Amino acid sequence: MIQGPVSEAKPICSAKGCRADAVWVLAWNNPKLHTPERRKTWLACEEHREHLSQFLGVRGFLKDVVLLGDWESGSEGSAGSAADR
């Protein structure tokens, strides 16, 4: 479930110390803290998408990886779900 646009005017990667433009939205939730439909987001540049996805995936938190443009336009799941990876 998409919960709205990313709020930054020029979204940047969420990786520590990275200032690159974000290309991807990593939608996740922690089932111990969030309801199943809740989605938190991290942003990722091309370089950090895989690393951040693995970090969330190993913990069972990653729900979807979507191109930023698709996320902002409301096209849910256009990049496939994390379960497909």
Contact map, one row per residue, 1 for C-alpha under 8 A:
1110000000000000000000000000000000001110000000000000000000000000000000000001000000000
1111000000000000000000000000000000000010000000000000000000000000000000100101000000000
1111100000000000000000000000000000000010000000000000000000000000000000000000000000000
0111110000000000000000000000000000000000000000000000000000000000000000010100000000000
0011111000000000000000000000000000000000000000000000000000000000000000111100000000000
0001111100100000000000000000000000000000000000000000000000000000000000010000000000000
0000111110100000000000000000000000000000000000000000000000000000000000000000000000000
0000011111100000000000000000000000000000000000000000000000000000000000000000000000000
0000001111100000000000000000000000000000000000000000000000000000000000000000000000000
0000000111110000000010000000000000000000000000000000000000000000000000000000000000000
0000011111111000000011000000000000000000001000000000000000000000000000000000000000000
0000000001111100011111000000000000000000001110000000000000000000000000000000000000000
0000000000111110011111100000000000000000011110010000000000000000000000000000000000000
0000000000011111010000000000000000000000011100000000000000000000000000000000000000000
0000000000001111110000000000000000000000000100010001000000000000000000000000000000000
0000000000000111110000000000000000000000000000000000000000000000000000000000000000000
0000000000000011111000000000000000000000000000000000000000000000000000000000000000000
0000000000011111111100000000000000000000000000000000000000000000000000000000000000000
0000000000011000111110000000000000000000000000000000000000000000000000000000000000000
0000000000011000011111000000000000000000000010000000000000000000000000000000000000000
0000000001111000001111100000000000000000000110000000000000000000000000000000000000000
0000000000111000000111111000000000000000001111000000000000000000000100000000000000000
0000000000001000000011111000000000000000001111000000000000000000001110000000000000000
0000000000000000000001111100000000000000001111001000000000000000111100000000000000000
0000000000000000000001111110000000000000111100000000000000000000111100100000000000000
0000000000000000000000011111000000000000111100000000100000000111110000000000000000000
0000000000000000000000001111100000000011110000000000000000000111110000000000000000000
0000000000000000000000000111110000000011100000000000000100001111000000000000000000000
0000000000000000000000000011111011010111000000000000000000001110000000000000000000000
0000000000000000000000000001111111000000000000000000000000011000000000000000000000000
0000000000000000000000000000111111110000000000000000000000001000000000000000000000000
0000000000000000000000000000011111000000000000000000000000000000000000000000000000000
0000000000000000000000000000111111100000000000000000000000000000000000000000000000000
0000000000000000000000000000111111110100000000000000000000000000000000000000000000000
0000000000000000000000000000001011111100000000000000000000000000000000000000000000000
0000000000000000000000000000101001111100000000000000000000000000000000000000000000000
1000000000000000000000000000000000111110000000000000000000000000000000000000000000000
1000000000000000000000000000100001111111000000000000000000000000000000000000000000000
1110000000000000000000000011100000001111100000000000000000000000000000000000000000000
0000000000000000000000000011100000000111110000000000000000000000000000000000000000000
0000000000000000000000001111000000000011111000000000000000000000000000000000000000000
0000000000001100000000001110000000000001111100000000000000000000000000000000000000000
0000000000111100000001111100000000000000111110000000000000000000000000000000000000000
0000000000011110000011111100000000000000011111111001000000000000000000000000000000000
0000000000011000000111110000000000000000001111111000000000000000000000000000000000000
0000000000000000000001110000000000000000000111111000000000000000000000000000000000000
0000000000000000000000000000000000000000000111111100000000000000000000000000000000000
0000000000001010000000000000000000000000000111111111000000000000000000000000000000000
0000000000000000000000010000000000000000000111111111100000000000000000000000000000000
0000000000000000000000000000000000000000000000111111110000000000000000000000000000000
0000000000000000000000000000000000000000000000011111111000000000000000000000000000000
0000000000000010000000000000000000000000000100011111111100000000000000000000000000000
0000000000000000000000000100000000000000000000001111111110000100100000000000000000000
0000000000000000000000000000000000000000000000000111111111000000000000000000000000000
0000000000000000000000000000000000000000000000000011111111100000000000000000000000000
0000000000000000000000000001000000000000000000000001111111111100000000000000000000000
0000000000000000000000000000000000000000000000000000111111111100000000000000000001000
0000000000000000000000000000000000000000000000000000011111111000000000000000000000000
0000000000000000000000000000000000000000000000000000001111111100000000000000000000000
0000000000000000000000000000010000000000000000000000000111111100000000000000000000000
0000000000000000000000000001111000000000000000000000000111111110000000000000000000000
0000000000000000000000000111100000000000000000000000100110111111000000000000000001000
0000000000000000000000000111100000000000000000000000000000001111100000000000000011100
0000000000000000000000000111000000000000000000000000000000000111110000000000101111000
0000000000000000000000011110000000000000000000000000100000000011111000000000101111000
0000000000000000000000011110000000000000000000000000000000000001111101100001111100000
0000000000000000000000111000000000000000000000000000000000000000111111100000011000000
0000000000000000000001111000000000000000000000000000000000000000011111110000000000000
0000000000000000000000100000000000000000000000000000000000000000001111111000000000000
0000000000000000000000000000000000000000000000000000000000000000011111111111010000000
0100100000000000000000001000000000000000000000000000000000000000011111111111000000000
0001110000000000000000000000000000000000000000000000000000000000000111111110000000000
0000100000000000000000000000000000000000000000000000000000000000000011111110000000000
0101100000000000000000000000000000000000000000000000000000000000000001111111000000000
0000000000000000000000000000000000000000000000000000000000000000000001111111110000000
1100000000000000000000000000000000000000000000000000000000000000010001100111110000000
0000000000000000000000000000000000000000000000000000000000000001110000000011111110000
0000000000000000000000000000000000000000000000000000000000000000011001000011111100000
0000000000000000000000000000000000000000000000000000000000000001111000000000111110000
0000000000000000000000000000000000000000000000000000000000000001110000000000111111010
0000000000000000000000000000000000000000000000000000000000000011100000000000101111111
0000000000000000000000000000000000000000000000000000000010000111100000000000000111111
0000000000000000000000000000000000000000000000000000000000000010000000000000000011111
0000000000000000000000000000000000000000000000000000000000000000000000000000000111111
0000000000000000000000000000000000000000000000000000000000000000000000000000000011111
